[in-house]
Amino acid sequence: MTQTHPQIPLSEVGLRPVVLREDGRALRLLDQRALPSQELWLEFTEVEPIARAIETLVVRGAPAIGCTAALGLAVCSLGFPEEPGAFRQACAVALERFANTRPTAVNLFVAISQMREVLAQAPTSTPVPRLREQLKTTAVRHVEDDLAACLAMGANGASLMPEGGTILTHCNTGALATAGWGTALGVIRTAHRWGRGIDVLVDETRPVLQGARLTAWELQQANIPARVITDSMAGALMAQGKVAAAIVGADRIAKNGDVANKIGTYTVAVLCAHHNIPFYVAAPWTTIDLSLESGREIPIEERDHNEVHMHGGTRLTPEGMAACNPAFDVTPANLIRAIITERGVHVPGELV
Amino acid sequence: MTQTHPQIPLSEVGLRPVVLREDGRALRLLDQRALPSQELWLEFTEVEPIARAIETLVVRGAPAIGCTAALGLAVCSLGFPEEPGAFRQACAVALERFANTRPTAVNLFVAISQMREVLAQAPTSTPVPRLREQLKTTAVRHVEDDLAACLAMGANGASLMPEGGTILTHCNTGALATAGWGTALGVIRTAHRWGRGIDVLVDETRPVLQGARLTAWELQQANIPARVITDSMAGALMAQGKVAAAIVGADRIAKNGDVANKIGTYTVAVLCAHHNIPFYVAAPWTTIDLSLESGREIPIEERDHNEVHMHGGTRLTPEGMAACNPAFDVTPANLIRAIITERGVHVPGELV
């Protein structure tokens, strides 16, 4: 028997962490460094502060940083020169700055390409006010497309979530990581709305603790039963038969189905394979980078080692200690049961 | 060619974290909660504070808590009644209190049994001063035996550490976890002294961060090259061929070779199996509990969830969030290449 489920109406989407101010003249970001203890919104109108917000994780999550770059350029362009040549030059510099913030998530580069394309397509004679309008239209569409993709992923993936089962997730892939609703966490949200009776194990996701801070907060707000665990606990819980499925997001997917995602994802995938637990990836179709044959070619960001050494103002390790801090890892396609996009449910090796 | 290596002389052992004060009238513990930022020694003369020191991780590590209970009883007995019946009763109550501190590490129960045996073997007529002397002798021997076992484990295991290789370890199994030198970290120390040119990857070991705080500190003091990683990074580094072997300690080993150890150990073992990397366990022979057929029977301590929720004074997760906090997990014998004890190098399934 196939059940039909209502679509989630846009009015019920809830939190949207990357938005234009009502007058359209500033970018508003929910400061993800301050969560869950504080809900702090920051406003931006200039390129460098927006680039720093991406670099310092005011906003993070592959789709969300794409949205930030798109809306960010639209907003910043209001202050760019009125002379078309200088305006285009300022746009190019801004987009170049945004492109140099974080290397791994492809969504950022997709958003930047869309904005570049607006400028490339517009005749040289196009007046600056018209260019600004086109940039804004494209940026807003980028964001709305991302939200629509999240809702479609939710509907495509929800029935894969085992009824009454405990779902493990890693990092934050919720509303905070996207234009709204979420990718992997969007699938979990939709499954919950559909009454599948799931509960969630949240990997805390060291070093930045996006799971403990952000995913836990979102699940609590959505009244979805959840427990936080350290990243080291998932294996033991799987061995006890306490995990029915795992679902994560993606920062970039190569042509062969290899997936780059938050550091620790690969370990979850290996553990799932060892325990024969389905491991799913949910991401918008734009996360697939057909220019890369395999995951080996995905650039992996090495972040500041102080993310490992410090927490808050407290140093955890001895002064002078060395560390590693790769922010992402690559999970090979053969460990992934399915990739869920807005287009459907895909076998990782058969994306193209 | 077999190389011969000098024994590590006792004079070069260095740090011993569980000792009697020079006058023999107090137990001195290096406060492991304060490391690495502070080297703070605490003194104890009474049962309840010693039990609380074990429970609150002033001292931790399976062999070290055994040493604490043994020396602790010897010291506390100086204040027990001079009447033999009352003295024996006070000893029994003290040992019972120590037995109820932490359930998983068997070494604690071995030490307690040895102390009980002293009292059981002494004729009822034995004067209290003589009983005190016997308790002290037995306690000191327990500690010296542990140190000797660590040095022997080091010598037995060092040549298994791949020459010039990177060794992954989890939690703290060094001097701080034992009477001195260490179990798994003792093997690493000895391999380093033998000039095997190894370097160490230290799992930070959430939630209590024994790796980031304690193992990193010990390795730094010993000038052994080391880098701290989050527990979620080991898999990615293995996939890149950057880990030559892993070695961990044990809190209890069942007859069939299953090993209970710090939460996250099982994940390291699964990752090693997936990448065909040797996974070793080093522990004194007394860690083997022949009364248990398999790891399923090992009691696993569930600790306060605030260890997951909080760091220092800062709350990581949202208020009201649920968590899990099993302090240990069980690694099945089939994932373990060898168990190293003071008696030699054993196949896990062939301990008896």
Interface residues (C-beta under 8 A of the other chain):
Chain A: P36 S37 L201 D203 E204 T205 R206 P207 L209 A212 R213 A216 W217 Q220 P225 A226 R227 V228 I229 T230 D231 S232 M233 A234 G235 A236 L237 A239 I263 G264 Y266 T267 V270 L271 A273 H274 V308 H309 H311 G312 T314 R315 L316 T317 P318 G320 M321 A322 A323 C324 P326 D329 V330
Chain B: P36 S37 L201 D203 E204 T205 R206 P207 L209 A212 R213 A216 W217 Q220 P225 A226 R227 V228 I229 T230 D231 S232 M233 A234 G235 A236 L237 A239 I263 G264 Y266 T267 V270 L271 A273 H274 V308 H309 H311 G312 T314 R315 L316 T317 P318 G320 M321 A322 A323 C324 P326 D329 V330
